[in-house]
Amino acid sequence: MNYINVIERYHEHRAGVQDMVASILTGIAEPCLMDDPTAQHKAMQSLAKLYRFVDLLYILDASGMQTSDNITSPYWKHAIEDGKSKDRSQRPYFIQARANSQITVTDPYLSNASRKLCITAVIKIHDSHTQTTGYLVLDVDLAKIIEFLMGDSSRSRFQPLFKSIYALIVLGLFSVVAVLLYSAFTDLATLFQAGHTLEAIQLKPFSVIIFITLALAIFDLGKTILEEEVLMQKDILRHSSTRRTITRFIAAILIAVSIEALMLMFKGALNNGAETLQGVWMMLTAVGLLVGLGLYVYCGARAEAILLGLRK
């Protein structure tokens, strides 16, 4: 999980997240939950069925002592100790809730229970005389609620499949790199064998360099895909993420094209200039790619800055 992206998204959609959590808490806040474990579990099951981002529910009395078990979602994946009879009176969310007449929603923090970023919502429970009898506390997985609000939950379920396919593609690219390197070093080894003409000795290194250059470009492409699509948590809605991937991909191509252009020029110099013109055109192509990449990066950065400015 990329915590930076999650926190940035939270600040962009803070009002929507807090309103969503507050509405959920309001919908289940009933005095009967205070001393009825069956109703508490039933409420959590109902919430988990509708909202997969709800992680934990428990009850505090008026003094901040936990009077219920930690009731987790059926989809909960972490072991958790029983919190009943624990004193929560010094927890920031309880201090805020006690001084606040409205629903309290905390800022993001790392949960000790789930080990993920979460927010906690607290609502007061009153009796028939409007006296505070306790507090209903709800922990929410921050990343999942943001996915829910942005309509991104379905895509996240396919992430393991996407990563597996990308990993297979990277494995195929690295296999091609191994074949190219084998060919390069095989040709290199033949240079040290007797019986070659002077012309063959002069031209043979170029084929070796071409194989190694192709291997370098393909390896860099595979490394980029591995890092961007498999190892990193990529935010596809962030323009900078897409721009970084394209920049690295084009940079790998630029390196390969530039080296190939130099090889053609050197080869042309040794072979009466036959390939020099092709080398010049290839170098101009590399320059065009570099200029285009620079314009793309500049315009993309400017567009993202404008969009971020409009959201503020």
Phi, psi and omega in degrees: 000134176267099184296326180299314179298320181296315181294320178298317179296323179298315181294329177289326186239030184305312183298316180295318179297313182294320178295321180296312181296319180297320180293323178295315181295320178298324183292336183249354184289101178229142179303333182294341180289340187299323186226024181234095181302325179297316178294326179296313179294322179296321179295318179294319178298320178294317179295315182297326179293323182270325187228101183291347183276351178282123186257316194212142178224138174203169187242137173244149174276185186295338181265358179096009177273133181285125184254354181239168171289164169284109184264112185261161175293148175300340180268006181297135185247006184240144173287142183218139181282159179287127182262004183298139179074011176275146181273115179253015188292341180260002179287141183305321183293326178288319179299318178294316184294323181294328181269357186244134178275344180263179175292135180259129175236123184282168169285164181298144175207162178279121182284134174291334183280308185265344184062028178230167174292132179216170169232152180243134177244138183227136176229141178282143174251128183247154174270189183293344180258018180060023174271141180287118179259345180172189183224136174260124186244136182227125174260135185234133175291117188293316182298319184289323180289327176293318176301318180297313183292330181269002181069032186249010185293320182296318181297322182296331179290335180270359183303315179301321178295315179299317181296322179295318179295316177298321179297321177295319178298316179297320178299318177297318179297318179293330176294319176297320177301317180298319178296316180296318178294322176299315179296319181296313183285334174294314177296323179295322180294326180291340179294334182271001177270149182286161174101003179273144174283164179298321180295321179294321180293326180287323186267336184300320180301334181293322178293324177297315181295322179298315178298315182293321179296316177298319178298319179298313181297316181291321178297317180296322176296313178297320178296319178298314179297318180298314182289316187282323189254341184247309187276326184264151172273102188266132177266100185289343179276352178267122183299326182296329179294312179295320181295321179295318180296313180296320180299315180293323179294312180293325179298321177296319178294319180300317179298314181296315181295319181295317179294320178297322178297317178297320179297319178297320179295314179296319179295322177296324179294329179272348186234046175061026174075017185294324183257004185296317182297318177298323178295322178296315179298322179293322178294321176296325176298318178297319178297317178299319177297319181295317178295315178299320179295319178298317178296320180297314181296316181296310182295321178296318179294320179295318180296319180293320178299320179295317180296318178294325177294324180290332182282342182281000000 
